[in-house]
């Protein structure tokens, strides 16, 4: 009989490309997988997948009451589910997953997609940080396998929680038939991802609204700042340079990304979560052959220096954005070199290699 593994997140599943890759890899390697998330009022019908999916409906949509309700519902669901392994993604599903694994005497995997206690939304909230740190200190030592997205964050989490973390990067599946896209493109700068605090979106909208020429900013995603960013556009974007594309399915986002000229990956350096992040979008841009503008944080600096797939800026003020993008606009040779470097680098940074490591780690955990 295949091992049964329940994986829990707090999103509505359809946009979670990392978890789609992980679940598909586990499923194709003989695991019986169920991915558990939340159902929101705005949720669309679940995408068809080879693995099982379950959404939990909650009364509360955000804040402390949501996390409390979701974890209670998730715990009860896991408690009566026939499983061998509990796989909790981030601290917001670890309390329920950790407690269920202890009571059911099952293996526990903790997957830290981010430095959760340092997200901007917790800035200035001593009690909330204390509560999430308590969850971490209670259950991370009980976990049979801890993983995260890059070696810099793995070291930080190891030092903080005194427990080792393995690295499984969130990189796309390499599609062998992909080739170099047209090098002469419309000057579309793309941001893909959640529209949340500290992503440099306000600064980018203000900057491009003052920019002359055909250059545009396309924003694919939604989030806490959806309404305020649209209001900002209405106020400052007199030439209609900013386009909001909304949420897109992964297949749609692939097409949009390949048509972009440049990718945007700006983050507030005051957030330690952002400083040690390795965003999906960074590799999505790379695999599409699209250079990117990133923050001068350790992990992005390393990749840009090693592979020449983008540029880094020290802050996300309008002047810094302008200087970086002007450098690329005014040096077509540099731009073409980055495109070709991105195409070459994607062969090294692909899910095929991460999948082998993930399956090996889980197999070893089971045997141990």
N, C-alpha and C positions, 0 to 999 in steps of 0.2 A: 504494500500500500504506500502511496506517495505521502511525504510529510506535508501536513496541512499548516499553512502559515497565514496569519491574519495581520495585515498591514494597515495602520491607522494614520490619517492626516485630518486636518481641520478645514480643508478646502472642499469644493464640490466635485473634484476629480477630473473634470473635462480638460482643464488647462494644465494639469500637473504632468509635464513632459518627463521630468525625472522619474516620477513614480510609474508612469507608463513603461518606461524602459526597464526599470527594476522588476516590475511585475511580469512583464513579457519574458524577461530573461529567466526568472525563476520558473515560470510556467513551462517554457520550452526546455528547461533542464529537469523536468519531472516533479516539480512542487505543485501542490494544490493550493492556489493563491486566492485570497479574497482581499480586495482593497476597500477600506471603509472610510467614508468622508461624511460631509454634511449636505443636507438639501436646503437651499435658500429659495426665497420667493422668485428670484431671477434665474434659478438654475434651469438649463436646457436639458433635454432628454440625454441620458447617458450615452456616450459614444460606445459603439460595439468594441469589445475587447475579447481576447482569448481567455482571460482570467475572469473570476467573479468580482462583482462590485456591489457595494451596499452604501446607501446614503441614509443618515440619521436625521430626522426632522426635529428641529429645536424651536422652542417658543422665542427664545432670545437670539438676537442676531450678532451682537458684539459685546465687548466689555467683559467684566468679571463674571456676570451672571451667565453669559454665553459659555465661557470656558468651564464654569462649574457644572452647568446643565449638560454640556456635551460630554464631559468626562464621566458624569454619572450614567448617562445613556450608553456611552461606549463601554464602560465597565460592565454594566448589566448584559449588554450584547455579547461581550467577550466571555463572560462568566458561563453562559449557557451554549457557547459555540464549541464544536468539536474541532480542536486545533492542537498542534504540537509546538508551534513557535508563535510568540507575540512579537511583532515588529512595530515599534513606536517611532514615529517621525516627529522630531522636535519635542520640546518640553511640554507643549500644550496638549499632547496626547500621551505623555509618559506616565502621569499619575495613574490613570485608569489602566493602561497597559501593564505597568509595573506591578500594580496591586493584583490584577488578574493573573499574571504569570506566577506570582508568589502563591496565591491561593490554589491555583490549578497545578502548580509544580511543573511549569512549562519553561522552555528556554525563552530568554528575552533578548531582543536586539534593539539597541537605541541608535537612531540615525539623526545626527545633528546637522541639519541643512544650514543652520546659521548659529551665531553666538547669541542665543535667544535672550539672555538676561540683559544684553546690551543693545537691543533694538531701539530705535528712536522713540517708539511709542511708549517705552517705559522710562524715558528720560525724566528725572525729577521725582519719580514715584518710588520712594524708599520701601514702602510696604509691599508693593507689587514685585519689585526686584527680590526682596527677601522671600516672598512666597514662592517664586519660580526657582530661586536658588535652593530652597528647602526641598522642592520636588527633585531637583537634580541631585542633591546630596543624599537623599533617601534612596533613589532608585538607580542612578548610574552605577554605584558599586555592586548592585544586584544583577546588572546586565551581564549576559554571557558574551556579548560582542557589541562594541561601540564603533561606529563609523562616522566620518564627516567628509567634507568636500575638498579640503586641500591640506597640505602638510603644515602650513603656518597655523591654521585654526586647530589642527590636531594637537600641536604642541601647546597652544594656549589652553585648550580644554583639559589636556592631560595634567598640566601644572595646576589648574584651578581645582579639578575634581579628583586628582590623584588616581586616575584610572586611564589606561592606554586607549587611544583611538586609532583605528585604521582609516586609510584614505581611499574613498571611492569617488572619483570626480564626476560631476554632472556634465557629461559631454555627449553630443549627438551620435547617433548611429552613422557610420560612414557609408554613404551610398556610392558605390564604385563607379556608377555611370555619370556622376556629377563631373562637369567640366568647368572651365573658366567662363563665367558669364560675360556679357558684353562689357568691355572696358569703358566705352562711351555711354554714360547713363545720364538720366536727369539727375540734377543735384538734390536728391532727396536724402535728408538725414532722418534715420529711423530710431525711435525709442520703442522697445518692446518690453512689456512687463507690467507689474503692479504700479498704480499711480499713488504712491505713498510719500510721506514726509521724507525729506533728505535725499531725493533722487535727482536734484538739479533741474527739475522740470520747469519751475517758475523762472529760473535764470535763463534756461534755454528759450522759453517762449518770449521773454523780454528781449533777449539778444537777437533772435531771428526777426522779430517785428521791426527792428531798426536796420536790418540788412538789406542792401540793394541787390538787384539781380533776381535770377530765377530760383535761387535756393529755397527749399521748403523743409519743414519739420513735420513728420508724420508720427503720431503717437498711437501705438497699438496696445490696448489694455484698459483696465478700469481699476478703481481703488478708492481709498478714503478721500483723495483730492480731486476726484472726477468733476464734481460740480464747481469747485473753486478754480480749477485750471481752465475750465470752459468759460467761466466768468472773466478770468484774466485775459484770455484770448479775445473775448468780445470787447474788452476795454482797450487793449494795446495793439492788436493785430489788424491794422487798417487795410493791409494788402492781402489778407487771407493766405498767409504763408503757413499757418498751422492747421493740420488736418487731424481730427480725432477719429480713429478707425474702430474704436471699441474693442471688445473681446473678439479674438479670432481663434478658430480651431487650429491645432498644430499644423495641419496640412495647408491651411490658408496662410498661416504665418510664414511657413517656409517660402511660399511664392512671393509674399510681400518683402521678405528679407532679401531674397536674391535680386529684387529689383531696386534695392536701396543703393545709394552711393556711399554712405557712411553710417556706422552704427554709433549710438550714444549710450554710454554706461557711466553716468556721473553719480557720485555718492558723497554724502557729507562725512568728512574726515573726523568730525567730533564723535561719531558713532563707532564704537569698537566693533560692533557687528558688521558694519559696512567695511571697515578697515581690513578685516580678516575674511571678507566674503570672496566667493568665486561664482559670480552670477551665471546662470544658464545662458543669458543673452550674449555673454562674451564669446562663448564657443559657438552659439548659433550664428553670430556674425561671421566668425572665422570659417565655419563650414559652408557658408553662403559665398565665400570669397569677398567679404565686405570688411574693409579696415574699420577700426573703431577708435573712439576717443574715450579714454578711461582715466581713472584717478591714479595718482602716483602712490599707490599702496604697495606693500611688499609683493603680493602675489601677482598683481597686474603688471608691475614693473618687471618682474622676472620673466613673465611670458612675452611681453613686448620686446624686451632686450634679447631674449633667446630666439624668438621667431619672427620679429619684425612684422607683426600683424596689426599694429596700431600705435597710437601715441598716448602719452600720459601727461596729465596736467596736475599741478600742485593744489589748486583750489578750483571751485566750480563757479566763481564769479564771472560775470559777463565778459570782462576783459580777457580772462584766461581762456574761455571758450573761443572768443574771437581770434585770439592769437594762434591757438592750435589749429583751428579750422582754416584760417587764412594761409597758414604754412602749407597745408595740404592742397588748398585751392590753387595756390600759386606755384606748385611744383608737381606737375603731372607725372614726371618720371618717378618721384618718390611715391606717389599714389599707386602707380602701376606696379612698382616693386612690392608694395604692401599687399596688393591684390594677389600677386603670384605667390608671395610668402604665405598668405592665409590658405591658399589652395594646397600648398605643399604641407603646411603644418597640420591640417585637418587629418591627414593620414596617420600622424603620430598621436593625435589627441582625439580618439574615437571610442565609442561605447564598446566596440568589440573587445578591446583590451581590458577595459574596466569590468566587463561582464565576467571574464575568466577569473579575475581576482575576487569579485563578489561571491561567485559560486564556490570558489575554493575556500574562502573564509567561512561561509555558512556550513559547507560540508565538514570542515575541520571542527567547527563549534559543535555540530551534532555528534561527531565521533568522540569528542572530548567529554 
